[in-house]
Amino acid sequence: MEIYLTGAVTNWDDPFQWQESIEQEFTDYAFVNPYKLNDFELGDDGVYDRPHEVVEPALEKIQEVDGMLVRWDGEANLVGTCMEIREAYQHDVPIVVWHVGQDERLSPWLSYHTRAAFKSRDKAVKTLIMWSGDREVIA
């Protein structure tokens, strides 16, 4: 089983901390960090000159995964995440939101395209794993 991890970075000092912590705690599953699907570093201005090198590998991978976990923070600029959500939705990939923002309500657009949203990271991950095919995970 392979889960695509998308959404707001943790912070600029350790931007992938949240993805790495999930990978370390849920070792029976494979996780995809879209930032590692190409040779660009976070903050590399080259992405603006060659957007196809960012977008195309992500679109291909989304079509192959079993589920998508979205770390949603309404205060972050998540344009790419929204596009990834839409791609997953169009390919019937189960999508679950881990909501870290202050606002209690999600956009109707986000709610429409995702199966559920949780404030608890672990509940979001376990629910997604269950919906993605592993019925034995404890939700």
N, C-alpha and C positions, 0 to 999 in steps of 0.2 A: 504494500500500500504506500502511495506517495501523496503527500499533502503539500500544496503550494502555500507559502507564507507571504502575505503581502500587507502593506499598510504603513503607517507612520513608523519612522525609525525611532529608536529609543532616545538617543541624543547624539550630538556630533562627536563626542569623545569616545563613545562605544555604540555606534549606530545599530549594530546587529545583535546587541545583547539579548533582546527578546527572542529572536529566532534561535540563537545559540542555546539559550536556556531551555527552550522547548525540545530541541534536538537532544540535549543532554538528559532530559527527564523522561522522554518518551522514546527510548532507544529501540523499541520493536518496530518503529515506523521510519520511513524515509521522508525527509522534508526538503523542499526546494526554496531557496532564497533567490528571488529574481535578480537581485543585485549581483549574484555570482554567475549569471548565465552569459556574461560577456566580459570583456577585458577592461571595462571602464572602472575607475575608482569613484567612490561617492564624492560628488563635487567637481568631477572632471567636466570641463566645458566642451569637450569633444562630443558629448552626447547630442549637442545641438547641431553639430555638423553632420553627424551620421546616425540619425534617430532610428533608422532601420536595424542597426546593430543592437539596439536596446529592445525595440518592440518585437521584431520578428521571432527571436528565440523565446521570448516570453509567451507570445501567442501560441507557438508550437507546443511549448511545455504545458500550458494551461489545458490544451486539448487532450493531453496524455494523463493528467493527474486524476486521482480518485476523489479529491476534495480540496477546498480552499479555505484557509483561515485568514480573516482580515482583522488586523489590529487597527481599529478605527478611533481616531482622535479628531473631532470636528474642528479643532483649531489648526490642524495641519493641512497643508496643500496636498491633497490626495487625488489629483487628476489622473495619474497613471493607475492608481488603485481602482478608481471608478471604471476605467477602461478594462482592466483585468477582470473585475467583477462581471461586467457585461459579457465579456468573452466566455467566462466560465458558465454563466447563466445560459448562454446560447448553446452550450455544449452539455447541458444537464449535469454539470459538476456541482455537487452539494457545496454551499457556501454558508459559513457561520462567522458571525462578527464577535470579536472580543472588543467590547466598547470601553475604552479608557478615558473618554472625554467627560467633561463636566456636565454637559447638557444631557438630561435624562432621556430625551426623545431623539430618535434617529429620523432622518429625512424619509418621507414616504418612498422616495426612489430607492433608497438603500434597503429599506424594509421589504419592498416588493421583490427585489432581486436576490434576497438572502433568505435562508430558512429560519434562522433564529439569531438573537443577539444576547450576549451574556456579559455581565461585569466581571465575572470570574474567568480568568484565563483557563484554568484547568477544566472547568465545566464546558467552556467553548471547545477546547481541544478534544475532550472525551466524547462530547456529543457529535462533533464532526467525524471523528474516527468511527463511531458507531454507525452513523448515517452513510459513511463511505464504504462500509462493508464488514467491519469487524464488530460483530454483534456481542462479543464477549467482553468488550471494554466496559468498565463500570462508569456509568454517566453519573 
